[in-house]
Amino acid sequence: MTTEKVSACFEETLSELEAIVNEMENGDLPLNKALEKFERGIALSRQGQQSLENAEQKVKILLSEQGEETLQSLPESEQP
């Protein structure tokens, strides 16, 4: 899968997840629909997390191929 397709897929996942969150925050869904949305949201969250982990791994590989330093975590003050 190309970088553009992965990025588009991640963006679509994030967009759908945001829509689900907005629907659920309104509180107008019947319980069974809310549970379905929650389950879909969990699946999308996991999918997005996997995409981010894959991207991080690719960056690490590229950096190691270039002889660059390894990735470092952001200071706590800069983390989202």
C-alpha positions in Angstrom: 0.0 0.0 0.0 1.4 3.4 -0.9 2.0 6.2 1.6 -0.8 8.2 0.1 -3.3 5.3 0.4 -2.2 4.6 4.0 -2.6 8.3 4.8 -6.0 8.5 3.2 -7.1 5.3 5.0 -5.9 6.8 8.3 -7.7 10.1 7.6 -10.9 8.2 6.7 -10.7 6.2 9.9 -10.2 9.3 12.0 -13.1 11.1 10.2 -15.5 8.2 10.8 -14.4 7.9 14.4 -15.0 11.6 15.0 -18.5 11.3 13.4 -19.3 8.4 15.8 -18.1 10.4 18.8 -20.3 13.3 17.8 -23.3 11.0 17.3 -22.8 9.4 20.7 -22.2 12.8 22.5 -25.6 13.9 21.3 -27.2 11.1 23.4 -30.1 10.6 21.0 -29.2 7.0 20.0 -31.2 4.1 21.4 -29.1 1.7 23.5 -28.6 -0.9 20.8 -27.4 1.7 18.2 -25.2 3.3 20.8 -23.6 -0.1 21.5 -23.1 -0.7 17.8 -21.5 2.7 17.4 -19.3 2.1 20.4 -18.1 -1.2 19.0 -17.4 0.3 15.6 -15.5 3.2 17.4 -13.3 0.7 19.3 -12.5 -1.1 16.0 -11.6 2.2 14.3 -9.5 3.3 17.3 -7.5 0.1 17.1 -7.2 0.4 13.3 -5.9 4.0 13.7 -3.5 3.0 16.4 -2.1 0.2 14.2 -1.6 2.7 11.3 0.3 5.0 13.6 2.5 2.2 14.9 3.2 1.1 11.3 4.2 4.6 10.4 6.4 4.9 13.4 8.1 1.6 12.5 8.7 2.9 8.9 10.3 6.1 10.2 12.6 4.1 12.5 13.6 1.9 9.6 14.3 4.9 7.4 16.3 6.6 10.1 18.4 3.5 10.8 19.1 3.1 7.1 20.4 6.7 7.1 22.5 6.1 10.2 20.4 8.7 12.1 19.6 8.7 15.7 16.6 6.7 17.0 13.2 8.4 17.6 12.8 10.0 21.0 9.6 10.6 22.8 8.2 14.1 23.1 8.6 15.8 26.4 5.4 15.5 28.5 4.7 19.2 28.0 4.5 18.7 24.2 2.4 15.5 24.2 -1.2 15.8 23.1 
